[in-house]
């Protein structure tokens, strides 16, 4: 930017996060995490070991010049850069995140790329921004040819999943999830709030937020990445429990040598969750102080941690019951 010139004030922020299990038999240590997340030679990977092991790549920029999605017909053309980054939690859960901010208005014609490159993560409309229509269009997903920030996040994630460090042998079956978010300015004097959190089809979640005007887009992305991580954990553990036959009595056992003894099927199905997932639950670990209160609303309804504790207790109950030899059980394990 030229001396004395300031970046335009953003009135809308948007992003999408893809979350998946790292396809590797063993979790990556800090050194391997740095290798995986080293997307740029000129910037270091952010690494943290407290309260858990966490690595985040430097931001990469993707230039865009296309219409913004709009719920009211053809969208306004916009030009700028979308910021994207990847993160790895405890060497086990990988996320690709892309996000951008949009000002209320931009120039009437496209400017040289240098103008946009000095405003990383900002996409400027050509003319005025129909903010509410674009916010609804972004959450609903755009049409062909419109800006799709999810494709940028997915491209980054796909690039990392092909890294030679990964042996493509995950310890358990899981599905990736998508979380798409938009943030609009809160009323003057109001704090941040979550207007709507929706579980849609095809592993998609959508979040609409209100945040104070001076909130950084990267901070909102960090909050949504934390939400996406814990939503993925909940979704994955629920599927693990749904995928096994709890409470079914085993067939009568015939005597066999000790060498043939194996873990009960339920224990074998639940053990990967204990080994790789249960210790990852840590909401707000890396959310800024200003946005951390938003987790209180999620804990109240739908009650993320309350559901997580119930799932963990079900797993522990099943493992305890299956640790008791069948002749000594008063009841068979039930859900």
N, C-alpha and C positions, 0 to 999 in steps of 0.2 A: 504494500500500500504506500501511496505517496505520503510525505510528511504532513501531519495534521489531519489525514483522512482516517476515519474510523469505520470499522465494519458495521454494516446495517444491523439494526436490532431484529433478532429473530422472533417471529410470532407463532412458529410451528416447528416442531421437531418430530422426526419419525425414524424408525429403525426396525430391523428384524434380526432375530437370533436363531441360529440352528444349534441344537444341543444333541450330542450323541455319546455313546460309550466309545472310548478309544479302542480300536481293534488291535489289541496287543495282549498276550497272555499275562504279562507282568506289568504292573504300573511303572511309569517312567520316573526315574529319580530326577533331581533338580538339574543335573548336567545334561541329561537326555532331553529334558523339557526345554532347556535353552536352545539346543540344537533344532528341535522341532519347530519352535516358535520364532526362530531367527529369520524374520521375513525381510529385514533390511540390514545391509552391512553398516549403515551409518548411524543406527540407533540400537541400543541394547534392549534385551528382553527384561521386563520388570519381573523380579522374582521375590516372593515372600514366603517365609516358613512359619509365620505366626498369624492367626491361630491354626492354620493348616497350610500345606504346601500349595502354592498358587503361582502360576506363571502367566504373563500377558505379553503378547507381541507388541511391537511398535505399530502405530497406525500406518496403513497404506491408503493411497488415494486413487479413486477411479473417476475419470472425467465423464460427465454425462451432458447430453444435449437432447432433450426429448420432452414431450408433454408430461405434466404431473397428472396422476389419476384424479378423477373428479366424479362425485356422485351425481352431478347435474349436467352430464354431457361431456363434450370434448374438453380436455384440460388445457390449462395455460402452459405454454412452452417455458422451460426453465433450463438454465445452464449453470454448471458449477462442478463441485467435486463431492463424492460420497466417501466418508471415512470408513475403513473396515479394520477389524482387529480380531485376533484369536486368543483364547485363554484355555488353560488346562488346570483343573482342580484335582489335587492329590494324585497327579499323574494318571488319572483314570477317566475323567469326564472332559470332553473337548467341546468347545463352543466357538462358532464363527459369528461375528456380529458386524453389522453395517448400519450406519446411521448418518443423518444429515439434518441441517437446520434451514429454514426458509424465512426470509424477511417479508414484511408486509407488501413491499413493492420493489421493483428493480428497474433497470434501464429499459428503454423502449426498443433497443436493438442489442444484438450480441456484441460483447466486447472481446478484446484479445485474450487468449488463454492466460497470459500473465496476470490479468486482473483477478481471475478465479483461483489461480494457484496460491496466491497469498492469502486466500480466505479458505483454508482447509475445512472440509465438512460443511460448506455452505453452498446451497443451490439457489440461485436468484431467478425469480420469475421475470419474464419480459412483460412489464406492466404491473398491474395490481394483482394481488393474490386473493382469490376467493377462498378464504381460510377454512370456513366450516365445510364447504363442499369438498375441498381437497383433503381435509382430515378424514371425512367419511370415505372418500374414494381410496385413500391409502390403506385404511383399515380393511376395507372390503376387497382389496386386491385390484390391481389395474388391468386394463385391456392390453392386447398385443401392441407393442410399440410405445407404451407408456413406461415411465420409470418404475422399475421393479427392484427395490432394494434387497429383496430376498434372494434374487439371483446373484447379487454381489456377495452376500454372506455365504450362499451355497457354493459359489465358485472358490472362495477362500477355504472353506471347510474341505471341499473335494481335493484341493491341492495338498492340504496337510495330510489327509487320509491316505495319500499315495506315497508318503515319505518312507524311505527305506528303513527307518528305525522300527517301523511297525510290522509285526509278523502276520497280521491279519488273522489272529486267533484270539478273539475276545473270550473272556471267561464265562460269559452268559449271553443269552439272547435278549436283545432289546431293540427298540425302534427309536429313530430320531424324532425330535419334536421341533416345532416352529413357534416362535412367539413374535407377534407383530405389534408394535406400539406406536402411539402418537401422543404427543404432549402439547398442550395449549397453555397460554398464560393464565394464571390464577387472577382473580380480582385483586385490586390493590389492598394490601394488608392481610390477605389470606395466605395460609400455608399450602403446602402441596396436598393433593388428594387424588384418589383413584375414583374416577367416575364409573368405570365399567371394566370388569374382567370376565372374559367369555371363553369357554372351552368349545371350540367349533369342531367341525369334522376334519378328517385327514390330519390328525395330530397338530392342528393349528389352535393357538391361543391368541386372543387379541386383548390389548390393554389400552384404555384411554385415560390419560392423566391430566391434571392441572398442576402446574409448577410456577413458582415466582419467576418474574421476567428475567432476573439475573442468573437463573440456574444454567450451568453449562450443559451443553448437549452430551458431552462425554459422561457427566455425572448421572444424567437420566439413563443413558445407555448402561452404565454400571449397575444401577438399580434393577433395570429390566433383565440384565444378564443374571443377576442374583435370583430374581424371580423365576427365570427360565430354568436355571439349574435345579432349583428345589421342586419346581413343577415336574421336571423330567424325573427326578428321583422318586417322587410320589407315583407318577404314572408307571414307572418301571417296576417298582416293588408291588404295586397293585396287580400288574400283569403276571408277575412271578407267582403270587399267591393264587390268582385266578387260574393259572395254567397247571396246577397240580391237584391231585385228588385228595383233598383233606378229608379225614374222617372215614375213609374207606378201609374196612378191615382187611388185612393181608390174608392170603390163602394159608391154610394149615401148613406149617413148616415141617419139612422132613429132615431127619438128622443128616448132617453133612459135616465134613471136616472143617476145622477152624479156618483153614487156608481159603475156603470158599466163601467165608463170611464177607458180606459187603454192606455198605451203608444202606439203610432203608431209602427207597426212592424219594420220599418227602425230604429227608435230610440232605440227600444229594442235590435236590432242586433248590433248597433254601440256603445251602452253605455258601454259594457264590455271592448271594446278597449280603450275608454276614461278613464275608471276607473283603468285599469290594465296595459296598454301598452304604451300609448303616452308619459308618463313622463320618460320612460326608455332610450330614445335616448340620448346617451352621448358618442360619439366616442372618443377614445384615453384617456379615463378617467384613465386607469391603464396600459397604454403602456409605455415602457421605452422611455426616451428622444431620444435615438439613433434610435429607430425603428418607432417613431411617424410620421416622414415624409412620411412613406409609405401610410398613410391615405390620403395624398394630391393626390396621383395618383388615389386612389379609388374615391375621391371626383370629380376629373376631368372626369374620365371615369371608371365605368358607371355612377357615380354621385349619390352616396348613399344618402347623405343628401338632395340633390335636389329632389330626388324621394320621400323621407320621408316627406319633407315639402309639396309637392303636395298632398300626401295622407292625411296628417293631415288637410290640407285646405279643401279637399273634404268632410271629415267627419264633419268638423265644418260647412261647407255650408249646408250639409244635415240636421244637427241638428237645424240650424237657420231657415231653410225653414219649417221644420216640427213643429217648435215652433209657427209659424204663423197660426191662425185658417184658415181652407180652404176657407171660404167665402171671406177672405181678401187677398188671394194670387193672384197676377197678373199672375204668372206662377206656374206650378207644379214642384216639385224638379226633376232635371235631373242630370245625372252623371257629 
